[in-house]
């Protein structure tokens, strides 16, 4: 069990806020612009490098178990986040967001998602500490989610569901149909109106919150440490904005991604159920270690990516920003 002090929590959250602030400052200096592949690649490398450095530091300070749990959780959350990008593409298209403004939408939407996920993690950690049977509930839910992913034909289903909150806000607040740069509020006839920019940010944030219903139980199947759960989620989410632009045009080639995620979620779900039986004294139920979990996650992602790219190698050139 990690002994994480209040100072460590405050320092970690403060550091994450500073990183996001720096990200926003750089974006603001450059003005509204489209991300190039090179720019997106450098930022993705920065965020991945930051996560790796944090994981190594946690490994040194907290031990190999804590480090391995962080990397397993980070890989799982990051891979699930890639799947989220399919829905983000749908949302951006449905709201007609100009490409020059998409990075701001994603940044603020992801910041909102971080806050909302923090609440989810706090509730999940409290439930797990109080009730062992919650592992049965989480495990069954993940197995069901894995089955749904395995039989899914496409990523179009969530489009209507994910925009319900944004449509509700549009009914409550006065809105306009056109964008005013990257502003979320504009004046029409002397009165303030909400632009589609705010609505799409809410849609992105609420969409990610719904995806957290899958990802939070999944990472609790790999670690029970709230600090590791939160930081793995934070690092996975923070680099999602640039990953969106890096993979834009390549997402439709990852045709087997949902199948690979189904394997990962199904494995973690079964692991949770076995762990619950183990906690209740069932001698036949093995407690699967983090090394095995990490191996399954890496192998599933590697096989999924290779098979997807092979299956779509004749699809043609991928569109990228210049």
KAFEN-V321297 format. One record per residue. N is the residue number from 1. RES is the residue in three letters. PSI is psi in whole degrees, 0 to 359 (999 if undefined). Layout:
n=N res=RES psi=PSI
n=N res=RES psi=PSI
//
This chain:
n=1 res=UNK psi=126
n=2 res=UNK psi=139
n=3 res=UNK psi=90
n=4 res=UNK psi=116
n=5 res=UNK psi=165
n=6 res=UNK psi=323
n=7 res=UNK psi=319
n=8 res=UNK psi=318
n=9 res=UNK psi=313
n=10 res=UNK psi=316
n=11 res=UNK psi=320
n=12 res=UNK psi=310
n=13 res=UNK psi=320
n=14 res=UNK psi=319
n=15 res=UNK psi=319
n=16 res=UNK psi=320
n=17 res=UNK psi=320
n=18 res=UNK psi=320
n=19 res=UNK psi=314
n=20 res=UNK psi=324
n=21 res=UNK psi=318
n=22 res=UNK psi=318
n=23 res=UNK psi=312
n=24 res=UNK psi=322
n=25 res=UNK psi=316
n=26 res=UNK psi=317
n=27 res=UNK psi=321
n=28 res=UNK psi=321
n=29 res=UNK psi=325
n=30 res=UNK psi=348
n=31 res=UNK psi=184
n=32 res=UNK psi=119
n=33 res=UNK psi=163
n=34 res=UNK psi=137
n=35 res=UNK psi=131
n=36 res=UNK psi=165
n=37 res=UNK psi=318
n=38 res=UNK psi=316
n=39 res=UNK psi=315
n=40 res=UNK psi=321
n=41 res=UNK psi=319
n=42 res=UNK psi=319
n=43 res=UNK psi=320
n=44 res=UNK psi=317
n=45 res=UNK psi=321
n=46 res=UNK psi=312
n=47 res=UNK psi=321
n=48 res=UNK psi=317
n=49 res=UNK psi=322
n=50 res=UNK psi=317
n=51 res=UNK psi=317
n=52 res=UNK psi=316
n=53 res=UNK psi=318
n=54 res=UNK psi=317
n=55 res=UNK psi=319
n=56 res=UNK psi=318
n=57 res=UNK psi=319
n=58 res=UNK psi=323
n=59 res=UNK psi=316
n=60 res=UNK psi=315
n=61 res=UNK psi=316
n=62 res=UNK psi=353
n=63 res=UNK psi=165
n=64 res=UNK psi=327
n=65 res=UNK psi=313
n=66 res=UNK psi=317
n=67 res=UNK psi=315
n=68 res=UNK psi=321
n=69 res=UNK psi=320
n=70 res=UNK psi=312
n=71 res=UNK psi=321
n=72 res=UNK psi=316
n=73 res=UNK psi=319
n=74 res=UNK psi=314
n=75 res=UNK psi=318
n=76 res=UNK psi=312
n=77 res=UNK psi=322
n=78 res=UNK psi=318
n=79 res=UNK psi=321
n=80 res=UNK psi=327
n=81 res=UNK psi=324
n=82 res=UNK psi=320
n=83 res=UNK psi=325
n=84 res=UNK psi=330
n=85 res=UNK psi=330
n=86 res=UNK psi=315
n=87 res=UNK psi=325
n=88 res=UNK psi=320
n=89 res=UNK psi=317
n=90 res=UNK psi=316
n=91 res=UNK psi=314
n=92 res=UNK psi=319
n=93 res=UNK psi=318
n=94 res=UNK psi=329
n=95 res=UNK psi=355
n=96 res=UNK psi=42
n=97 res=UNK psi=123
n=98 res=UNK psi=144
n=99 res=UNK psi=329
n=100 res=UNK psi=338
n=101 res=UNK psi=354
n=102 res=UNK psi=327
n=103 res=UNK psi=326
n=104 res=UNK psi=319
n=105 res=UNK psi=312
n=106 res=UNK psi=320
n=107 res=UNK psi=309
n=108 res=UNK psi=326
n=109 res=UNK psi=320
n=110 res=UNK psi=322
n=111 res=UNK psi=318
n=112 res=UNK psi=319
n=113 res=UNK psi=323
n=114 res=UNK psi=316
n=115 res=UNK psi=314
n=116 res=UNK psi=321
n=117 res=UNK psi=327
n=118 res=UNK psi=319
n=119 res=UNK psi=319
n=120 res=UNK psi=317
n=121 res=UNK psi=318
n=122 res=UNK psi=316
n=123 res=UNK psi=316
n=124 res=UNK psi=318
n=125 res=UNK psi=319
n=126 res=UNK psi=319
n=127 res=UNK psi=318
n=128 res=UNK psi=319
n=129 res=UNK psi=332
n=130 res=UNK psi=327
n=131 res=UNK psi=115
n=132 res=UNK psi=327
n=133 res=UNK psi=345
n=134 res=UNK psi=332
n=135 res=UNK psi=322
n=136 res=UNK psi=317
n=137 res=UNK psi=311
n=138 res=UNK psi=315
n=139 res=UNK psi=314
n=140 res=UNK psi=320
n=141 res=UNK psi=319
n=142 res=UNK psi=321
n=143 res=UNK psi=318
n=144 res=UNK psi=316
n=145 res=UNK psi=320
n=146 res=UNK psi=318
n=147 res=UNK psi=318
n=148 res=UNK psi=319
n=149 res=UNK psi=321
n=150 res=UNK psi=327
n=151 res=UNK psi=356
n=152 res=UNK psi=143
n=153 res=UNK psi=331
n=154 res=UNK psi=186
n=155 res=UNK psi=19
n=156 res=UNK psi=337
n=157 res=UNK psi=317
n=158 res=UNK psi=354
n=159 res=UNK psi=309
n=160 res=UNK psi=317
n=161 res=UNK psi=320
n=162 res=UNK psi=341
n=163 res=UNK psi=7
n=164 res=UNK psi=315
n=165 res=UNK psi=318
n=166 res=UNK psi=321
n=167 res=UNK psi=326
n=168 res=UNK psi=316
n=169 res=UNK psi=320
n=170 res=UNK psi=331
n=171 res=UNK psi=329
n=172 res=UNK psi=320
n=173 res=UNK psi=147
n=174 res=UNK psi=130
n=175 res=UNK psi=160
n=176 res=UNK psi=162
n=177 res=UNK psi=349
n=178 res=UNK psi=155
n=179 res=UNK psi=146
n=180 res=UNK psi=78
n=181 res=UNK psi=226
n=182 res=UNK psi=14
n=183 res=UNK psi=146
n=184 res=UNK psi=345
n=185 res=UNK psi=138
n=186 res=UNK psi=165
n=187 res=UNK psi=131
n=188 res=UNK psi=118
n=189 res=UNK psi=39
n=190 res=UNK psi=359
n=191 res=UNK psi=146
n=192 res=UNK psi=134
n=193 res=UNK psi=150
n=194 res=UNK psi=135
n=195 res=UNK psi=167
n=196 res=UNK psi=342
n=197 res=UNK psi=317
n=198 res=UNK psi=319
n=199 res=UNK psi=319
n=200 res=UNK psi=328
n=201 res=UNK psi=317
n=202 res=UNK psi=320
n=203 res=UNK psi=317
n=204 res=UNK psi=313
n=205 res=UNK psi=316
n=206 res=UNK psi=328
n=207 res=UNK psi=313
n=208 res=UNK psi=326
n=209 res=UNK psi=320
n=210 res=UNK psi=322
n=211 res=UNK psi=333
n=212 res=UNK psi=337
n=213 res=UNK psi=332
n=214 res=UNK psi=314
n=215 res=UNK psi=324
n=216 res=UNK psi=311
n=217 res=UNK psi=325
n=218 res=UNK psi=314
n=219 res=UNK psi=331
n=220 res=UNK psi=342
n=221 res=UNK psi=348
n=222 res=UNK psi=332
n=223 res=UNK psi=148
n=224 res=UNK psi=4
n=225 res=UNK psi=112
n=226 res=UNK psi=325
n=227 res=UNK psi=317
n=228 res=UNK psi=319
n=229 res=UNK psi=314
n=230 res=UNK psi=312
n=231 res=UNK psi=322
n=232 res=UNK psi=318
n=233 res=UNK psi=316
n=234 res=UNK psi=312
n=235 res=UNK psi=325
n=236 res=UNK psi=321
n=237 res=UNK psi=322
n=238 res=UNK psi=325
n=239 res=UNK psi=5
n=240 res=UNK psi=327
n=241 res=UNK psi=310
n=242 res=UNK psi=328
n=243 res=UNK psi=326
n=244 res=UNK psi=314
n=245 res=UNK psi=329
n=246 res=UNK psi=321
n=247 res=UNK psi=356
n=248 res=UNK psi=123
n=249 res=UNK psi=340
n=250 res=UNK psi=342
n=251 res=UNK psi=322
n=252 res=UNK psi=352
n=253 res=UNK psi=344
n=254 res=UNK psi=64
n=255 res=UNK psi=338
n=256 res=UNK psi=12
n=257 res=UNK psi=315
n=258 res=UNK psi=329
n=259 res=UNK psi=318
n=260 res=UNK psi=319
n=261 res=UNK psi=326
n=262 res=UNK psi=319
n=263 res=UNK psi=315
n=264 res=UNK psi=310
n=265 res=UNK psi=321
n=266 res=UNK psi=317
n=267 res=UNK psi=313
n=268 res=UNK psi=323
n=269 res=UNK psi=314
n=270 res=UNK psi=320
n=271 res=UNK psi=318
n=272 res=UNK psi=316
n=273 res=UNK psi=316
n=274 res=UNK psi=321
n=275 res=UNK psi=319
n=276 res=UNK psi=315
n=277 res=UNK psi=319
n=278 res=UNK psi=318
n=279 res=UNK psi=330
n=280 res=UNK psi=6
n=281 res=UNK psi=11
n=282 res=UNK psi=111
n=283 res=UNK psi=336
n=284 res=UNK psi=345
n=285 res=UNK psi=114
n=286 res=UNK psi=150
n=287 res=UNK psi=100
n=288 res=UNK psi=129
n=289 res=UNK psi=167
n=290 res=UNK psi=332
n=291 res=UNK psi=317
n=292 res=UNK psi=317
n=293 res=UNK psi=314
n=294 res=UNK psi=320
n=295 res=UNK psi=317
n=296 res=UNK psi=318
n=297 res=UNK psi=311
n=298 res=UNK psi=315
n=299 res=UNK psi=318
n=300 res=UNK psi=316
n=301 res=UNK psi=319
n=302 res=UNK psi=312
n=303 res=UNK psi=317
n=304 res=UNK psi=314
n=305 res=UNK psi=314
n=306 res=UNK psi=313
n=307 res=UNK psi=322
n=308 res=UNK psi=313
n=309 res=UNK psi=326
n=310 res=UNK psi=319
n=311 res=UNK psi=336
n=312 res=UNK psi=17
n=313 res=UNK psi=341
n=314 res=UNK psi=13
n=315 res=UNK psi=340
n=316 res=UNK psi=186
n=317 res=UNK psi=152
n=318 res=UNK psi=134
n=319 res=UNK psi=130
n=320 res=UNK psi=159
n=321 res=UNK psi=144
n=322 res=UNK psi=999
//
